Amino acid sequence: MMETKYYPNKEKVEQAMQDDDPLLMLVSFDGQKVLLSNIDDALDHVVLLKKLGSRETDIDSYFRVIANKEGADWTFVCPSNYKGITNKKQRIETYWADGFNIIRQALDAIGYKVEITIPKRYRRPIKIMGNSL
């Protein structure tokens, strides 16, 4: 079961969801924790982490998403130490597969049945995977 933390509070995030304002969403790599905020309240993912009491270096333990009722944009940034996988292609493939699965679960948990997309500016690492997708 996912633990969800809200900034500045659950009511404000739920109001943002009703208004279809963009949400910042961080989902821990293990799928156990979700951090949520209206984008206007936290501004970016690192700020959200800090507002909820984590160190900014913890950013490399989360999948980063911006979502609303139209879709979810995944900031695809695979840490070089992801799961201790040293082979770059294998690491990115694993990150990609894990991310789609775990992000989907988090989106479902908040009631967003939307498509997950990776914005063009974050697709460079995906080219490493080549035809394996």
VEXVEX-172677 format. One record per residue: residue number from 1; x, y, z of N, C-alpha, C in turn. Coordinates in steps of 0.2 Angstrom, whole numbers, plus 5000, padded with zeros to 4 digits. Example, Ala and Ser with C-alpha at 12.3 -4.5 7.8 and 13.67 -1.06 7.14 Angstrom:
# residues 2
{1, {5066, 4972, 5039}, {5062, 4978, 5039}, {5066, 4984, 5039}}
{2, {5064, 4989, 5035}, {5068, 4995, 5036}, {5064, 5000, 5039}}
END
This chain:
# residues 133
{1, {5004, 4994, 5000}, {5000, 5000, 5000}, {5004, 5006, 5000}}
{2, {5003, 5011, 4996}, {5006, 5017, 4995}, {5005, 5022, 5001}}
{3, {5010, 5025, 5004}, {5009, 5031, 5008}, {5009, 5037, 5004}}
{4, {5004, 5041, 5005}, {5004, 5047, 5001}, {5004, 5053, 5006}}
{5, {5009, 5058, 5004}, {5010, 5064, 5008}, {5008, 5070, 5003}}
{6, {5005, 5075, 5006}, {5002, 5080, 5002}, {5006, 5087, 5005}}
{7, {5007, 5091, 5000}, {5009, 5098, 5002}, {5005, 5103, 4998}}
{8, {5003, 5108, 5002}, {5004, 5109, 5009}, {4999, 5105, 5013}}
{9, {4994, 5103, 5010}, {4989, 5098, 5014}, {4985, 5094, 5009}}
{10, {4982, 5089, 5011}, {4977, 5085, 5007}, {4972, 5089, 5004}}
{11, {4969, 5093, 5008}, {4963, 5097, 5005}, {4965, 5102, 4999}}
{12, {4971, 5105, 5000}, {4973, 5109, 4995}, {4975, 5105, 4988}}
{13, {4978, 5099, 4989}, {4979, 5095, 4983}, {4973, 5092, 4980}}
{14, {4968, 5090, 4984}, {4962, 5088, 4982}, {4958, 5093, 4978}}
{15, {4958, 5100, 4980}, {4955, 5105, 4977}, {4959, 5106, 4970}}
{16, {4965, 5106, 4970}, {4969, 5106, 4964}, {4967, 5101, 4959}}
{17, {4966, 5095, 4961}, {4964, 5089, 4957}, {4957, 5091, 4954}}
{18, {4952, 5094, 4958}, {4945, 5095, 4956}, {4946, 5101, 4951}}
{19, {4950, 5106, 4952}, {4951, 5111, 4947}, {4955, 5109, 4941}}
{20, {4958, 5103, 4941}, {4962, 5100, 4936}, {4969, 5104, 4935}}
{21, {4971, 5107, 4940}, {4978, 5110, 4940}, {4983, 5105, 4940}}
{22, {4989, 5106, 4937}, {4994, 5101, 4936}, {4997, 5100, 4943}}
{23, {4998, 5093, 4944}, {5001, 5091, 4950}, {5008, 5089, 4949}}
{24, {5012, 5091, 4954}, {5019, 5088, 4955}, {5018, 5081, 4958}}
{25, {5021, 5076, 4956}, {5020, 5069, 4959}, {5027, 5066, 4959}}
{26, {5029, 5064, 4965}, {5035, 5060, 4966}, {5033, 5053, 4968}}
{27, {5036, 5048, 4965}, {5034, 5041, 4967}, {5040, 5037, 4968}}
{28, {5041, 5035, 4975}, {5047, 5031, 4976}, {5048, 5025, 4972}}
{29, {5055, 5024, 4971}, {5056, 5018, 4966}, {5053, 5011, 4969}}
{30, {5052, 5011, 4975}, {5049, 5005, 4978}, {5042, 5005, 4978}}
{31, {5039, 5010, 4976}, {5032, 5011, 4975}, {5028, 5012, 4982}}
{32, {5032, 5013, 4987}, {5028, 5013, 4994}, {5026, 5020, 4995}}
{33, {5029, 5026, 4992}, {5028, 5032, 4994}, {5026, 5037, 4988}}
{34, {5021, 5041, 4989}, {5019, 5046, 4984}, {5019, 5053, 4987}}
{35, {5022, 5058, 4984}, {5022, 5065, 4987}, {5018, 5069, 4981}}
{36, {5013, 5073, 4984}, {5009, 5076, 4979}, {5009, 5084, 4981}}
{37, {5008, 5088, 4976}, {5007, 5095, 4977}, {5004, 5098, 4971}}
{38, {5000, 5103, 4971}, {4999, 5108, 4966}, {5005, 5111, 4964}}
{39, {5006, 5111, 4957}, {5013, 5114, 4954}, {5014, 5121, 4957}}
{40, {5009, 5125, 4958}, {5009, 5132, 4960}, {5012, 5132, 4968}}
{41, {5011, 5127, 4971}, {5013, 5127, 4979}, {5020, 5125, 4980}}
{42, {5022, 5120, 4975}, {5029, 5118, 4976}, {5034, 5120, 4971}}
{43, {5031, 5122, 4965}, {5035, 5124, 4960}, {5039, 5119, 4956}}
{44, {5043, 5114, 4959}, {5046, 5109, 4956}, {5047, 5103, 4961}}
{45, {5050, 5098, 4958}, {5050, 5091, 4962}, {5055, 5092, 4968}}
{46, {5061, 5095, 4967}, {5066, 5096, 4972}, {5063, 5100, 4978}}
{47, {5059, 5106, 4976}, {5056, 5110, 4981}, {5051, 5106, 4985}}
{48, {5047, 5102, 4981}, {5042, 5097, 4985}, {5045, 5093, 4990}}
{49, {5051, 5090, 4988}, {5055, 5085, 4993}, {5056, 5089, 4999}}
{50, {5059, 5095, 4998}, {5062, 5099, 5004}, {5056, 5101, 5008}}
{51, {5050, 5103, 5005}, {5044, 5105, 5009}, {5042, 5100, 5013}}
{52, {5042, 5094, 5011}, {5040, 5088, 5015}, {5045, 5085, 5019}}
{53, {5051, 5088, 5020}, {5056, 5086, 5025}, {5061, 5081, 5022}}
{54, {5062, 5081, 5016}, {5067, 5076, 5013}, {5073, 5081, 5011}}
{55, {5079, 5078, 5010}, {5085, 5081, 5007}, {5084, 5081, 4999}}
{56, {5086, 5086, 4996}, {5086, 5087, 4989}, {5089, 5081, 4985}}
{57, {5094, 5078, 4988}, {5098, 5073, 4985}, {5094, 5066, 4985}}
{58, {5088, 5066, 4989}, {5084, 5061, 4988}, {5080, 5060, 4982}}
{59, {5081, 5065, 4978}, {5077, 5066, 4971}, {5079, 5059, 4967}}
{60, {5085, 5057, 4968}, {5087, 5051, 4964}, {5084, 5044, 4967}}
{61, {5079, 5045, 4971}, {5075, 5039, 4974}, {5068, 5039, 4971}}
{62, {5066, 5044, 4967}, {5059, 5045, 4965}, {5058, 5045, 4957}}
{63, {5053, 5043, 4955}, {5051, 5044, 4948}, {5047, 5051, 4948}}
{64, {5049, 5055, 4944}, {5046, 5062, 4944}, {5041, 5063, 4938}}
{65, {5035, 5065, 4940}, {5029, 5066, 4936}, {5025, 5072, 4937}}
{66, {5023, 5075, 4931}, {5018, 5081, 4932}, {5012, 5078, 4928}}
{67, {5006, 5078, 4932}, {5000, 5075, 4930}, {4994, 5080, 4931}}
{68, {4989, 5079, 4926}, {4982, 5082, 4927}, {4978, 5077, 4924}}
{69, {4971, 5078, 4923}, {4967, 5074, 4920}, {4968, 5072, 4912}}
{70, {4972, 5076, 4909}, {4974, 5075, 4902}, {4979, 5070, 4901}}
{71, {4984, 5069, 4906}, {4989, 5065, 4905}, {4995, 5066, 4911}}
{72, {5000, 5062, 4910}, {5005, 5062, 4915}, {5012, 5062, 4911}}
{73, {5016, 5067, 4912}, {5022, 5068, 4909}, {5027, 5066, 4914}}
{74, {5031, 5061, 4912}, {5036, 5058, 4916}, {5043, 5061, 4914}}
{75, {5046, 5064, 4919}, {5053, 5067, 4918}, {5058, 5061, 4919}}
{76, {5060, 5058, 4913}, {5064, 5052, 4913}, {5071, 5053, 4914}}
{77, {5073, 5053, 4920}, {5080, 5054, 4922}, {5082, 5048, 4926}}
{78, {5086, 5043, 4923}, {5088, 5037, 4926}, {5095, 5038, 4930}}
{79, {5095, 5037, 4936}, {5101, 5038, 4940}, {5106, 5033, 4938}}
{80, {5112, 5035, 4938}, {5118, 5030, 4936}, {5119, 5024, 4940}}
{81, {5116, 5025, 4946}, {5116, 5019, 4951}, {5110, 5015, 4952}}
{82, {5105, 5016, 4947}, {5098, 5013, 4948}, {5099, 5005, 4949}}
{83, {5097, 5003, 4955}, {5097, 4996, 4957}, {5104, 4993, 4956}}
{84, {5109, 4997, 4956}, {5116, 4994, 4956}, {5117, 4991, 4949}}
{85, {5113, 4992, 4944}, {5114, 4989, 4937}, {5120, 4993, 4934}}
{86, {5125, 4990, 4932}, {5131, 4994, 4929}, {5130, 4994, 4921}}
{87, {5127, 4990, 4918}, {5126, 4990, 4911}, {5121, 4995, 4909}}
{88, {5123, 5000, 4906}, {5119, 5006, 4905}, {5112, 5005, 4901}}
{89, {5113, 5001, 4896}, {5107, 4999, 4892}, {5102, 4995, 4897}}
{90, {5104, 4990, 4900}, {5100, 4986, 4905}, {5097, 4990, 4910}}
{91, {5101, 4995, 4913}, {5099, 4999, 4918}, {5093, 5004, 4916}}
{92, {5094, 5007, 4910}, {5088, 5011, 4907}, {5082, 5007, 4906}}
{93, {5083, 5001, 4903}, {5077, 4996, 4901}, {5074, 4995, 4908}}
{94, {5077, 4993, 4913}, {5074, 4991, 4919}, {5071, 4997, 4922}}
{95, {5074, 5003, 4922}, {5071, 5009, 4925}, {5064, 5011, 4921}}
{96, {5065, 5010, 4914}, {5059, 5011, 4910}, {5053, 5007, 4912}}
{97, {5054, 5000, 4912}, {5049, 4996, 4914}, {5046, 4997, 4921}}
{98, {5051, 4998, 4926}, {5049, 4999, 4933}, {5045, 5005, 4933}}
{99, {5047, 5010, 4930}, {5044, 5017, 4930}, {5037, 5017, 4928}}
{100, {5036, 5014, 4922}, {5029, 5013, 4919}, {5024, 5009, 4924}}
{101, {5027, 5004, 4927}, {5023, 5000, 4931}, {5021, 5004, 4938}}
{102, {5026, 5007, 4941}, {5025, 5010, 4947}, {5021, 5016, 4947}}
{103, {5023, 5020, 4942}, {5019, 5027, 4940}, {5012, 5025, 4939}}
{104, {5010, 5020, 4935}, {5004, 5018, 4934}, {5000, 5016, 4940}}
{105, {5003, 5013, 4944}, {5000, 5011, 4951}, {4998, 5017, 4955}}
{106, {5003, 5022, 4955}, {5002, 5028, 4959}, {4996, 5033, 4956}}
{107, {4996, 5033, 4949}, {4991, 5037, 4946}, {4984, 5034, 4947}}
{108, {4984, 5027, 4947}, {4978, 5024, 4948}, {4975, 5025, 4955}}
{109, {4980, 5025, 4960}, {4978, 5026, 4967}, {4975, 5033, 4968}}
{110, {4977, 5038, 4964}, {4974, 5045, 4965}, {4968, 5046, 4960}}
{111, {4966, 5041, 4957}, {4961, 5041, 4952}, {4962, 5044, 4945}}
{112, {4968, 5044, 4943}, {4970, 5047, 4937}, {4971, 5041, 4932}}
{113, {4966, 5040, 4927}, {4967, 5035, 4922}, {4969, 5038, 4916}}
{114, {4976, 5040, 4916}, {4978, 5044, 4910}, {4984, 5041, 4907}}
{115, {4986, 5043, 4901}, {4992, 5040, 4898}, {4998, 5043, 4901}}
{116, {5003, 5039, 4901}, {5010, 5041, 4904}, {5014, 5043, 4897}}
{117, {5017, 5049, 4897}, {5021, 5051, 4891}, {5028, 5053, 4894}}
{118, {5033, 5052, 4890}, {5039, 5055, 4891}, {5040, 5061, 4887}}
{119, {5041, 5067, 4889}, {5042, 5073, 4885}, {5048, 5072, 4880}}
{120, {5048, 5075, 4874}, {5053, 5074, 4870}, {5060, 5075, 4873}}
{121, {5060, 5081, 4877}, {5067, 5083, 4879}, {5070, 5078, 4884}}
{122, {5066, 5073, 4886}, {5069, 5067, 4891}, {5069, 5061, 4887}}
{123, {5069, 5060, 4881}, {5069, 5054, 4877}, {5076, 5052, 4875}}
{124, {5081, 5056, 4876}, {5088, 5054, 4874}, {5090, 5047, 4877}}
{125, {5089, 5046, 4883}, {5091, 5039, 4886}, {5088, 5033, 4883}}
{126, {5081, 5034, 4880}, {5078, 5029, 4877}, {5081, 5027, 4871}}
{127, {5084, 5031, 4867}, {5088, 5029, 4861}, {5093, 5024, 4862}}
{128, {5095, 5023, 4868}, {5100, 5018, 4870}, {5097, 5011, 4870}}
{129, {5091, 5011, 4871}, {5087, 5005, 4871}, {5086, 5002, 4864}}
{130, {5086, 5006, 4860}, {5085, 5004, 4853}, {5079, 5001, 4851}}
{131, {5079, 4995, 4848}, {5073, 4992, 4846}, {5070, 4987, 4852}}
{132, {5073, 4988, 4858}, {5071, 4983, 4863}, {5064, 4985, 4866}}
{133, {5061, 4990, 4864}, {5055, 4992, 4867}, {5049, 4989, 4863}}
END
